[in-house]
Amino acid sequence: MSFEFNGETIETTATGFLVDQELWTEDLARAMAKLESIELTDAHMDVIKYLREEFFNNNGNQPNTRNIVKGMEEVWARVVSSKELYDLFPLDPSKQGGRISGLPESRRKGGY
């Protein structure tokens, strides 16, 4: 699969994950989110930054939703529910969030 972004063809897997993670930018993330009918807010970007930091600075770690909740509690300095994360990324915060974050597709089972 692929889509057009700034005059370039961006290659994705059949499930919409970037083939080349090096192409990822925040502007590309916004375009990818728009394809999934999501308008990225600061809260979305906090989750995206957390997911990217975990992956690139923690040996390829791709946290599940429970761990994203814990991570966002630290970032936002308050109690966070999984519902809040599903409101941001309705198709699964770890999977859909990871896809928009430009990460490779996670091979683990389940989201929570």
C-alpha positions in Angstrom: 0.0 0.0 0.0 1.0 3.6 -0.3 -0.3 7.2 -0.1 0.8 10.6 -1.4 2.4 13.1 1.0 4.1 16.3 -0.1 4.4 15.1 -3.7 6.1 11.8 -2.6 4.7 8.3 -2.5 5.0 6.9 1.0 5.1 3.1 1.1 3.2 1.3 3.8 2.5 -2.3 4.7 -0.9 -3.9 4.1 -1.9 -2.7 7.6 -0.8 0.9 7.1 2.6 0.8 8.9 5.5 2.7 7.3 7.9 0.5 5.4 10.7 3.0 6.0 10.5 4.4 9.6 13.2 7.0 8.7 10.6 8.9 6.7 8.6 9.8 9.8 8.0 13.4 10.7 5.4 15.1 12.8 3.9 16.4 9.6 3.7 12.9 8.1 2.1 11.7 11.4 -0.6 14.4 11.0 -1.2 13.2 7.4 -1.4 9.6 8.5 -3.8 10.5 11.3 -6.0 12.4 8.9 -6.2 9.3 6.8 -7.7 7.6 9.9 -10.0 10.6 10.6 -8.0 11.8 13.6 -7.0 15.4 14.1 -3.8 15.3 16.2 -3.9 17.3 19.4 -1.2 17.9 22.0 -2.5 14.9 23.9 -2.1 12.7 20.8 1.4 14.1 20.3 2.3 13.2 24.0 1.3 9.6 23.3 3.2 9.5 20.0 6.3 11.0 21.6 6.1 8.5 24.4 5.8 5.6 22.0 8.7 6.7 19.9 10.9 7.3 22.9 10.1 3.8 24.2 10.8 2.2 20.9 14.0 4.1 20.0 15.5 4.6 23.4 14.4 1.3 25.1 15.6 -1.5 22.8 12.5 -1.5 20.5 10.0 -1.6 23.3 6.4 -1.2 22.1 4.3 -0.8 25.2 0.8 -2.2 25.5 -2.2 0.0 26.5 -1.7 -0.6 30.2 1.9 0.6 30.0 0.9 3.6 27.9 -1.6 4.5 30.6 1.2 4.4 33.2 3.5 6.4 31.0 0.9 9.1 30.3 0.2 9.3 34.1 3.8 10.3 34.5 3.7 12.7 31.5 0.4 14.3 32.5 0.9 14.1 36.3 -2.6 12.8 36.9 -4.6 9.6 36.8 -5.3 8.5 33.2 -7.9 5.9 32.1 -7.6 3.5 29.2 -10.8 5.1 27.9 -9.0 8.4 27.5 -6.4 6.7 25.3 -9.1 4.9 23.3 -10.8 8.3 22.8 -7.5 9.5 21.2 -6.8 6.3 19.2 -10.1 4.4 18.9 -8.6 1.4 17.0 -6.2 0.7 19.9 -3.7 3.1 21.5 -0.8 0.8 21.1 -1.5 -0.4 17.5 -3.1 2.7 16.0 -0.8 5.0 18.0 2.2 3.0 17.0 1.2 3.2 13.3 0.8 7.0 13.4 4.1 7.2 15.4 5.9 5.6 12.5 6.9 2.5 14.4 6.9 -1.0 12.9 3.9 -3.2 13.5 4.0 -4.9 16.9 3.9 -8.7 16.9 2.6 -9.0 20.4 -1.0 -10.1 21.0 -3.7 -8.0 22.6 -3.7 -4.3 23.4 -4.2 -4.3 27.2 
